[in-house]
């Protein structure tokens, strides 16, 4: 029902075919049609805002394991040209567990939007077995459309998401990208004579971004049901400069940052989410929330991130003196970090077994790598040279993610036991 029209329900239309303008009910004497009109720049009212402590499962391991996002939260995905922003956002649109997906291509290339529209109807919704397109709204604003349409497209997407949120659904807005939306604001400001600020953007750029992200949230609707609107926005910094105004302001207002690394993208590492610049302010909230006990990977997350951080510190030394000059335990850190990158964080978007990954499989892969690392440290402390451990064939740890299905954790556990037995034979 329209949130701005309180009153008593006095009549409901009988069962029959109705058009969008036909009344389906009356509140007092006022008819209520199927079509709802709402100003897109005006947030729809809610009953109460709730703590965003329920995770949104995206199916992308680097996100779900290291930088989790809560339902009703916000995330930015900055990255230069060719780093895989659109691919990552489209994968999240296909595999996340939101009820309704609103995908807006703001100033997007026409061929990418056409590819998305051709692919979505053929994808099967894992929950219903029907077409994923049945619960997806696509707002296509290609780069050859007027700048006024580009400026309005972002607001249209968040308003559509709020409309479904008010029905009690968990919705997600995927915007690609807010940089082109900010460029539209700059063109408007130039045309209307507004005083330009940094790099020609209007002075109210920061407040506009904040107002947009503020419309996300986990709420109790006016009807009393819990629901949420999550926002994930790509940022396209010119020349990959992440200090430019749009990227800098977006980092201030979002809860999660999935920063795409050009070196990882050049190495064909997908998703190219870099662990040096990315963060998740939702991780601690989710860990203390109702989902904390249902996620078997919480214990290994901090350990894996510590290994990656230690390996990054060692890389500078390796480039100077080589890995063979390092102590055995530090060489084991490099081996574990390589396995974490290749077996856990890297994902094949074109593989039916690896395009999406359930939480149980994610935890099993992480446990596999950490078990190999812990066993290596035990062997090194027992006097086994690390050079012998480096000669052990651990390729099954990398290949297993594409051999077993998205929810098959038992198959990974079997490979873990086999590899640990293989390490145990090293003397």
Secondary structure, 3 states (H helix, E strand, C coil): CCCCCCCCEEEECCCCCCCCCCEEEEECCEEEECCCCCCCCCCCCCCEEECCCCEECCCCHHHHHHCCEECCCEEEEECCCCCCHHHHHHHHHHHCCCCEEEEEEEEECHHHHHHHHHHHCCCECCCCCCEHHHHEEEEEEECCCCHHHHHHHHHHHHHHHHHHHCCCCEEEEEEECHHHHHHHHHHHHHHHCCCECHHHCECCHHHHHHHHHHCCEEEECCCCCEEEEEEEEEECCHHHCCCCHHHHHHHHHCCEECCECHHHHHCCCCCCECCCCCEECHHHHHHCCCCHHHCCCHHHHHHHHHHHHHHHHHHHHHHHHCHHHCCHHHHHHHHHHHHHHHHHHCCCCCCCCCCCCCHHHHHHHHHHHHHHHHHHHHHHHCCCCHHHHHCCCCHHHHHHHHHCCCCCHHHHHHHHHHHHHHHHCCC
